[in-house]
């Protein structure tokens, strides 16, 4: 069975998402009575494959877009397997201490993950609120309505002692949006109370003004408002009622506010979606389904209440056979629900929370939203389709332009073909198809395949109806303008050659359609981006030809073209290197770490850095590239800079190296990025851009004073310099300096300590030399 489950889920795309069977198909295949004798497992499972699977709607399929997600996951399946094996009934603490307490803990975890107020959590024995796992959101809605009804009847009975509860019940009335789920209406029917539907606004949201108008009108008629249901993520269009406005109205009129976030509640684990929760502190109960989008298999509905005593008053039955010595000291969840017995649902929720973690669950939610955005973009790009309501989260409501019958025919034929499955919705007379990203296995290609299926069927229907694939939509014709005419109209026109997927099919397009920057800012933008890139110039015959073409053209080009030009110049025009005399002078008076900084390029290679721990005094650097590229610097000007003369501070988090001289040493001259500045040589604006930019990214002066060592030596305002990005080079320096084994002090002799200290000094000195080699020229 485990192998079958794993194979099924991993090969879910092989199944037709919607079956091609008719009602009664299974009655014709199976016997009318149970077998008298036991049957073998092989025979039973053969019938599963032959008779059951052909009638299955594959809810885990990436092509399942109907309803809302009903996801499962391997951790959840494992929790369900273990729960089924244990088969404990968690109606009281005594019946299952672990089951009861794990449910409380898991609900506290989940409540904090959503950002719910503390009043909904149960972390202390005297906490009035808490969470409970119900079977469905429909049951949670009914539980909250019945609890609110009990509270209202108790208040009315105290004011009207001569009236029976049945008489008072006829005066109660509750409210919800006209976009609320059908389970809200069903709860009103079961609770035997009147239900008023509040008209939503143009965004399908219930607003506080409309709600208060209805409440005041009903009070004038002698009715008593007692319960309001606000929906966060409606079924038709994932619209969100204004929770803040509704909460203020409910507080004003002393009505119970229940929040139904069955689908959208899972998204609140991501902070960027919690703005829809504004006002939840005024709610009396809140519920959502982890069994929808949070990959906890059905059934699992998380419900929180501010005051659990309202539930106790409604559902409390306490026969002697259910009492135990710890009653009142621990939660007995049988008083929080309609049925008595309950399954060990907390186990699978706990497994999922631990196995995915907060980061994993957030990534899953955000990926579903991203795929819905992709589908939305595809629909908007086709002029035959329309999206009448704003997309929220992972669902897009779309339709064919024109009469509702076109969209109805489209949906019926899509479901009939069975490659994708969707369901309709209707708001204010507009018939739409709901397209929900449901499966965690959905990919970009799945979305493209589904959109291709939708377009194909839509073209068939429009061709049958109007004789054209575009239907009655007049498609505007784009005028064809020759390249010669474009150049005559625009003197600064630049062309970009785009290669299509098929070979030998180049297309000339307007270069202004790509990122064009103001000439005033292009160099500073280029330098900012260049500083964040890996300092490894591109070098190929094709790149060199492109760079020469850019420089000869004199036209305006995109930022990417300027980036290629800057990187190409660093390769095409090799930078001057130190003379042999300078190298000898530097090598004679420097440590092994210094020599490595002189003979290695600041342009790091992709080779893996291997550090030999046998010689800690040697700072190993990346291997030199096959083509020597040097920065325009004079390393010999810093040969006398030792650890005794400077404090080197390394910031691992921000990839920064700060060098603070001690004593009389100062950095008095401005550091300039001469290598790029002089080689570009195309105007004062470029030089000005680099002059204003170099201090911000490549090096900055810190105007601050303070302690730089244990002796609290004073540092001049202009004497501290910081080496920043590009991160790849600085990061490798930091890694080389920090990686080596540094033994603990208590296992060393005095001589070993001296050797270790000298090794650190040499390596720090080498880092200092290497940093200034990268920085550019620094005059002493």
C-alpha angles and dihedrals in degrees: 000000000000091000091047092051093048093047091047095052095042092049097037092129090066090070125082102245096220120040124234098223133120130226112283095025093126094048088062092053104044130060121260094235137040116261117266094216130044116270127214121259091238091059092047094050092046088060090051091058096040102039112015103043095053089063098046124113102215103228093176092057118115086228093058106106102154126113112343129312118289098186134177132186138194094260090051092048090051090051090050091049093051092044090052091050093049092039094187122170110225102194094124136017090248092054091056120357094180093046092050097046095042089055091053092048095046092049091050090051092049094045091054090046090057093046095244118168118265091249088075094054129085107212097135132051091243096046108131094204134054148143133271133183112237126185099246141356087251090061091046090053092050093047092053093046093050091048091050090047091053091051093048094048091050091052093046092047091055090053095041107033093166094061126084122235090245090059093047091048090067091063096056121102133177134194142219139157122276084240094055121122120272090245089072090059090047091052089055091051093051092044091051093230133127118259124209118198115213116215111244124225128248089285092053091251129136111232131204095239094058091045094052092048090056093046093051092048091051093047089054087056092054096257124138117225109214110156137034126185117206118194123216104193110011120219096241102048108354090251121168124226115225097260096185094054093044092048092054091051092049092050090049093053098034096241127150112254116209120186117210110197097155096153105014095047092082090060091062090078083078110073093217091068099046094092086086087062093064106131097025088123087073093054123102095205137013130192139178138162119250082181089071112051104354095072096244106133121240131309107047126112119170114215129179129190131191094216118027092187088079088061092046092053090051103043105022114131117155115185117177094252090061097049122102137179093257095054108138093019094077137026118274103198093197085081091056098059146040101249123056103223123056137185127243093260095151091074096068092043090051091049092052095047091051099040097048100029124201093291094051094049092047090051090052093052094046092049091054091052091047092053090049089052089052092053090047090055091051092052094047091051091061111074092204092069134064136199104208095183132045114263114245124188114323104343131085121192109203139163143182112264113253133037121004090243091070091058091044091054091047093053094045092052093045092054091043092056088053098213092112132013127214139155132217135246132192129204125175092347096309115125113211140172115238112222110188125179099227112160127074086214093063114122136186089262091054090055091049091048092050092048090050089053091050093049092048094052092042091053090051093052094045091048091051093047104036105012091243134085088229093053113205092334113117106222112211114236116230113224116240112234121189122233090244092056091048092053091048091053096044119037093188095050113140123194127218121200110223119192115213123219091261115071124249094024108110120173128204112218135175108276090212089072089075126067107305117180130198109269087232092062105027096095095049090047089047092050093048092052092042091054090058095049126090108271095239113116121217114243125182136123089254092051092048091051090049093050092050090050092051092050094047095046101062091200129129113271137184124271089255090058091051089049091053089049094053093047092043093052090058089059101033095052106040113216123243118268131210117275120250091253091054090049093051092048091050095045094049094056104036139078124252087265090055092051091053090054092053098046097044128076121240087225100090123214129225093248117123113258112235116192121205106214092194092082111040093174092067117083105210115213132192116282115270114260119248089252113054112231119180134188117233097257141124109224093182090072089072102042093115095053107113135167089261089062100046143029112228113205118191120202107197093184098053098030092240133143116199119196116197116182118218127211114006099341116116139169100225103161128074114257110233131196092227097162094070098026096058096038096053092052095167104127146324091268090067093049090049090051092054093043091055093040104044096072092052101052112010096040138344136193116237111216097201138109132206146100117335099170141016089275091059093233112190117245124206118242095247099039103085121084130185126208113211138173159353080112099211095066097039091044093055091050091051092047092050092050096045101039109076127093114271110190121221116263097239095066098051133091121225092260092050090050090054092051092048092049091051090050091054090048092052093048093047090048089052091050089052092050092046093050094054090044086059094041098062131237118351115182114217 
